[in-house]
Structures are given as C-alpha cells and as structure tokens.
Amino acid sequence: MECNSPLEPVAKSAVEGKVPPYVFATQESFSRCPGCRRLYWPATHQQRMAAELKALQSQ
C-alpha cells in the first residue's frame, strides 16, 4: 500500500515473530511488499474494501 508495488506471497513460517501473535495464530495467508518489506494479511479492512467496491459497481 505504501509503495504501490505488487505484493509477493510469503510463507507463514517466515513471518513468525514478525506479526502479532494473534495474527499469526488466526491467519494463514501473508504477503510482503518487495519495496518497503511491510507484511500484509487478509483482515477486516480487506472485507470492507471489497464491500465498498461492490457497492460502487452497483451504482
């Protein structure tokens, strides 16, 4: 998001200790920005964004 670079998938085992324990325990899919090295995972913000895009399409 910060760099606007395409995210790259990263193995769950590679993010252990780099994301909050709850996130590690509850998520299976992680991605990393190759530019800034930030980690991302699907969460409620992804669901809200998808709902907003769907609402815009139906207008």
GIKAUR-V252984 format. One record per residue. SS is DSSP state (H for helix, E for strand, C for the rest). PSI is psi in whole degrees, -180 to 180 (none if undefined). D_FIRST is the distance of its C-alpha to the first C-alpha in Angstrom with 1 decimal. Layout:
# GIKAUR-V252984
SS	PSI	D_FIRST
SS	PSI	D_FIRST
This chain:
# GIKAUR-V252984
C	-43	0.0
C	-43	3.8
C	-18	5.6
C	28	5.0
C	150	7.3
C	135	8.9
E	150	8.8
E	137	12.4
E	148	14.6
E	142	16.2
C	143	19.6
H	-40	20.0
H	-25	22.7
H	-14	20.4
H	-2	18.3
C	130	21.5
C	-7	21.8
C	-10	18.1
C	160	17.0
C	145	19.2
H	-40	22.5
H	-42	22.1
H	-45	18.8
H	-39	20.4
H	-29	23.5
H	-10	22.1
C	150	19.3
C	-21	20.0
C	128	16.8
E	151	14.1
E	158	11.5
E	141	10.4
E	126	8.2
C	-19	11.3
C	-59	10.3
C	-7	9.6
C	14	11.0
C	149	9.0
E	144	10.3
E	153	9.3
E	154	12.1
C	134	13.2
C	-166	14.4
H	-31	15.7
H	-33	12.4
H	-42	12.2
H	-42	15.8
H	-41	15.6
H	-42	13.1
H	-42	15.4
H	-40	18.4
H	-41	17.2
H	-41	16.7
H	-41	20.1
H	-38	21.7
H	-35	20.7
H	-31	22.1
C	2	25.4
C	none	26.0
